[in-house]
């Protein structure tokens, strides 16, 4: 793919990260903040995949996979805490 396509993708993902960060900081409820944090982790994983494709070093995909798994576990733990089951 073209370098400019990757640049546009990273720019859009960066904008989405800042919008999610705004919701994280200003969210009216804890659940809104948790959804925003989950969105940020997913966007970060997508950026890591794009970086892996740009650099040609596919070890970053393994790092992204571990990062996504840990983020998912973190979301589950916080959701259980917010639900009162921890």
N, CA, C and O of each residue as an XYZ file, in Angstrom:
344
protein
N       0.831     -1.188      0.000
C       0.000      0.000      0.000
C       0.868      1.241      0.000
O       2.063      1.196      0.292
N       0.251      2.315     -0.326
C       0.943      3.584     -0.424
C       1.238      4.143      0.973
O       0.452      3.974      1.905
N       2.373      4.803      1.091
C       2.762      5.400      2.366
C       1.747      6.437      2.831
O       1.481      6.559      4.027
N       1.183      7.181      1.892
C       0.226      8.219      2.251
C      -1.082      7.638      2.787
O      -1.770      8.276      3.583
N      -1.414      6.445      2.354
C      -2.593      5.769      2.898
C      -2.344      5.433      4.363
O      -3.215      5.643      5.206
N      -1.166      4.915      4.665
C      -0.820      4.624      6.057
C      -0.797      5.899      6.895
O      -1.245      5.896      8.042
N      -0.290      6.965      6.342
C      -0.261      8.240      7.053
C      -1.677      8.734      7.348
O      -1.944      9.234      8.441
N      -2.575      8.598      6.386
C      -3.971      8.995      6.600
C      -4.624      8.113      7.659
O      -5.386      8.604      8.492
N      -4.331      6.818      7.632
C      -4.894      5.909      8.633
C      -4.422      6.270     10.037
O      -5.219      6.319     10.974
N      -3.144      6.516     10.174
C      -2.610      6.866     11.490
C      -3.177      8.205     11.946
O      -3.445      8.382     13.135
N      -3.364      9.141     11.038
C      -3.947     10.433     11.408
C      -5.378     10.266     11.912
O      -5.753     10.862     12.922
N      -6.178      9.462     11.216
C      -7.556      9.237     11.655
C      -7.612      8.500     12.990
O      -8.448      8.804     13.840
N      -6.722      7.536     13.166
C      -6.696      6.808     14.431
C      -6.232      7.701     15.574
O      -6.702      7.556     16.703
N      -5.329      8.609     15.298
C      -4.884      9.552     16.313
C      -6.022     10.487     16.714
O      -6.195     10.784     17.896
N      -6.793     10.948     15.739
C      -7.952     11.778     16.037
C      -8.967     11.003     16.880
O      -9.526     11.543     17.835
N      -9.201      9.746     16.528
C     -10.127      8.915     17.304
C      -9.612      8.708     18.721
O     -10.401      8.652     19.664
N      -8.306      8.595     18.879
C      -7.725      8.452     20.212
C      -7.976      9.694     21.057
O      -8.330      9.587     22.231
N      -7.794     10.869     20.468
C      -8.025     12.098     21.223
C      -9.502     12.274     21.574
O      -9.826     12.763     22.657
N     -10.394     11.881     20.675
C     -11.817     11.964     20.991
C     -12.182     10.996     22.117
O     -12.982     11.321     22.994
N     -11.588      9.808     22.080
C     -11.827      8.849     23.161
C     -11.207      9.328     24.470
O     -11.770      9.111     25.544
N     -10.071      9.966     24.382
C      -9.441     10.520     25.579
C     -10.315     11.610     26.201
O     -10.408     11.716     27.424
N     -10.944     12.404     25.366
C     -11.875     13.411     25.870
C     -13.021     12.742     26.633
O     -13.401     13.194     27.713
N     -13.572     11.655     26.062
C     -14.660     10.939     26.735
C     -14.155     10.278     28.012
O     -14.891     10.183     28.994
N     -12.919      9.826     28.006
C     -12.342      9.216     29.201
C     -12.240     10.222     30.337
O     -12.513      9.893     31.491
N     -11.852     11.436     30.012
C     -11.675     12.456     31.034
C     -12.987     13.104     31.450
O     -13.137     13.490     32.610
N     -13.940     13.232     30.534
C     -15.171     13.954     30.797
C     -16.411     13.066     30.918
O     -17.520     13.569     31.096
N     -16.226     11.747     30.823
C     -17.372     10.842     30.852
C     -18.214     11.016     32.090
O     -17.680     11.125     33.194
N     -19.527     11.045     31.926
C     -20.363     11.271     33.109
C     -20.405     10.066     34.051
O     -20.607     10.241     35.253
N     -20.223      8.874     33.544
C     -20.262      7.695     34.408
C     -18.983      6.892     34.261
O     -18.205      7.091     33.327
N     -18.784      5.987     35.193
C     -17.603      5.123     35.134
C     -17.678      4.173     33.939
O     -16.652      3.816     33.360
N     -18.881      3.771     33.576
C     -19.030      2.885     32.416
C     -18.620      3.590     31.124
O     -17.997      2.979     30.255
N     -18.966      4.873     30.992
C     -18.533      5.634     29.819
C     -17.016      5.739     29.762
O     -16.413      5.634     28.694
N     -16.421      5.945     30.906
C     -14.961      6.027     30.952
C     -14.313      4.696     30.583
O     -13.276      4.665     29.921
N     -14.925      3.608     31.011
C     -14.370      2.294     30.698
C     -14.487      1.978     29.209
O     -13.573      1.402     28.620
N     -15.595      2.351     28.610
C     -15.760      2.144     27.165
C     -14.734      2.977     26.403
O     -14.170      2.510     25.413
N     -14.488      4.197     26.851
C     -13.490      5.050     26.201
C     -12.096      4.455     26.331
O     -11.316      4.485     25.379
N     -11.779      3.916     27.497
C     -10.476      3.284     27.688
C     -10.326      2.050     26.806
O      -9.255      1.808     26.250
N     -11.385      1.279     26.677
C     -11.358      0.117     25.800
C     -11.171      0.543     24.345
O     -10.441     -0.107     23.596
N     -11.820      1.620     23.947
C     -11.655      2.129     22.584
C     -10.216      2.574     22.339
O      -9.663      2.333     21.266
N      -9.614      3.219     23.326
C      -8.226      3.661     23.181
C      -7.289      2.474     23.032
O      -6.365      2.519     22.219
N      -7.508      1.416     23.796
C      -6.642      0.243     23.662
C      -6.818     -0.424     22.304
O      -5.843     -0.907     21.727
N      -8.039     -0.459     21.783
C      -8.253     -1.034     20.453
C      -7.622     -0.185     19.360
O      -7.062     -0.716     18.401
N      -7.712      1.125     19.503
C      -7.090      2.017     18.525
C      -5.574      1.876     18.575
O      -4.915      1.875     17.536
N      -5.024      1.757     19.773
C      -3.581      1.568     19.909
C      -3.130      0.259     19.264
O      -2.072      0.208     18.637
N      -3.916     -0.783     19.414
C      -3.587     -2.056     18.768
C      -3.600     -1.902     17.252
O      -2.742     -2.458     16.566
N      -4.563     -1.152     16.724
C      -4.608     -0.928     15.275
C      -3.394     -0.127     14.806
O      -2.847     -0.402     13.738
N      -2.973      0.851     15.589
C      -1.784      1.628     15.228
C      -0.548      0.740     15.245
O       0.321      0.875     14.384
N      -0.457     -0.165     16.212
C       0.686     -1.083     16.256
C       0.711     -2.002     15.040
O       1.787     -2.320     14.533
N      -0.440     -2.430     14.570
C      -0.487     -3.261     13.360
C      -0.012     -2.464     12.154
O       0.731     -2.983     11.322
N      -0.433     -1.212     12.053
C       0.007     -0.378     10.934
C       1.512     -0.152     10.998
O       2.185     -0.180      9.968
N       2.042      0.070     12.182
C       3.492      0.243     12.327
C       4.224     -1.029     11.921
O       5.281     -0.960     11.295
N       3.673     -2.193     12.271
C       4.289     -3.463     11.877
C       4.310     -3.603     10.361
O       5.297     -4.069      9.793
N       3.229     -3.203      9.708
C       3.184     -3.288      8.254
C       4.145     -2.305      7.603
O       4.788     -2.629      6.605
N       4.244     -1.105      8.165
C       5.149     -0.103      7.607
C       6.615     -0.494      7.762
O       7.417     -0.323      6.844
N       6.951     -1.018      8.933
C       8.354     -1.324      9.191
C       8.775     -2.671      8.626
O       9.965     -2.918      8.428
N       7.804     -3.547      8.363
C       8.145     -4.867      7.852
C       8.625     -5.814      8.934
O       9.093     -6.909      8.620
N       8.526     -5.435     10.180
C       8.944     -6.278     11.299
C       7.695     -6.846     11.946
O       7.005     -6.167     12.706
N       7.420     -8.084     11.636
C       6.165     -8.686     12.042
C       6.186     -9.210     13.478
O       5.212     -9.810     13.932
N       7.291     -8.986     14.195
C       7.319     -9.305     15.614
C       6.378     -8.354     16.363
O       5.882     -8.680     17.441
N       6.139     -7.168     15.776
C       5.210     -6.216     16.382
C       3.791     -6.763     16.423
O       3.001     -6.359     17.276
N       3.458     -7.672     15.521
C       2.139     -8.286     15.550
C       1.974     -9.166     16.782
O       0.891     -9.223     17.364
N       3.035     -9.846     17.179
C       2.986    -10.631     18.414
C       2.821     -9.720     19.627
O       2.067    -10.029     20.551
N       3.520     -8.615     19.614
C       3.396     -7.649     20.697
C       1.973     -7.102     20.754
O       1.405     -6.931     21.832
N       1.410     -6.831     19.585
C       0.039     -6.337     19.524
C      -0.943     -7.354     20.067
O      -1.892     -6.996     20.765
N      -0.723     -8.617     19.752
C      -1.614     -9.667     20.239
C      -1.573     -9.757     21.767
O      -2.618     -9.859     22.409
N      -0.390     -9.721     22.342
C      -0.258     -9.764     23.800
C      -0.893     -8.526     24.426
O      -1.568     -8.617     25.452
N      -0.676     -7.380     23.811
C      -1.268     -6.132     24.303
C      -2.794     -6.201     24.282
O      -3.447     -5.784     25.239
N      -3.363     -6.721     23.200
C      -4.820     -6.820     23.087
C      -5.392     -7.797     24.112
O      -6.456     -7.549     24.679
N      -4.698     -8.892     24.347
C      -5.174     -9.864     25.343
C      -5.149     -9.259     26.742
O      -6.104     -9.412     27.503
N      -4.063     -8.573     27.083
C      -3.984     -7.939     28.403
C      -5.022     -6.834     28.558
O      -5.588     -6.661     29.637
N      -5.274     -6.091     27.492
C      -6.293     -5.046     27.551
C      -7.676     -5.652     27.747
O      -8.489     -5.115     28.499
N      -7.944     -6.760     27.080
C      -9.233     -7.427     27.232
C      -9.419     -7.923     28.662
O     -10.495     -7.767     29.240
N      -8.382     -8.514     29.228
C      -8.459     -8.987     30.612
C      -8.679     -7.810     31.560
O      -9.443     -7.919     32.519
N      -8.014     -6.692     31.295
C      -8.204     -5.509     32.121
C      -9.627     -4.980     32.051
O     -10.182     -4.555     33.065
N     -10.223     -5.002     30.868
C     -11.608     -4.546     30.725
C     -12.545     -5.461     31.498
O     -13.479     -4.987     32.145
N     -12.310     -6.751     31.440
C     -13.147     -7.702     32.171
C     -13.034     -7.458     33.680
O     -14.043     -7.475     34.385
N     -11.839     -7.238     34.169
C     -11.632     -7.011     35.606
C     -12.335     -5.734     36.052
O     -13.008     -5.727     37.082
N     -12.186     -4.656     35.290
C     -12.818     -3.397     35.676
C     -14.337     -3.504     35.568
O     -15.051     -2.945     36.400
N     -14.837     -4.206     34.566
C     -16.285     -4.385     34.435
C     -16.844     -5.164     35.623
O     -17.908     -4.833     36.145
N     -16.129     -6.184     36.041
C     -16.581     -6.935     37.225
C     -16.530     -6.070     38.476
O     -17.400     -6.174     39.340
N     -15.523     -5.222     38.576
C     -15.431     -4.327     39.727
C     -16.599     -3.332     39.718
O     -17.224     -3.098     40.753
N     -16.890     -2.748     38.550
C     -17.987     -1.790     38.469
C     -19.344     -2.451     38.739
O     -20.268     -1.816     39.247
N     -19.440     -3.702     38.399
C     -20.672     -4.438     38.624
C     -20.823     -4.823     40.096
O     -21.924     -5.128     40.555
N     -19.732     -4.807     40.815
C     -19.766     -5.126     42.232
C     -19.485     -6.587     42.515
O     -19.766     -7.061     43.615
N     -18.945     -7.306     41.565
C     -18.724     -8.730     41.760
C     -17.308     -9.116     42.136
O     -16.992    -10.304     42.198
N     -16.460     -8.156     42.386
C     -15.068     -8.494     42.689
C     -14.829     -8.569     44.169
O     -13.710     -8.843     44.601
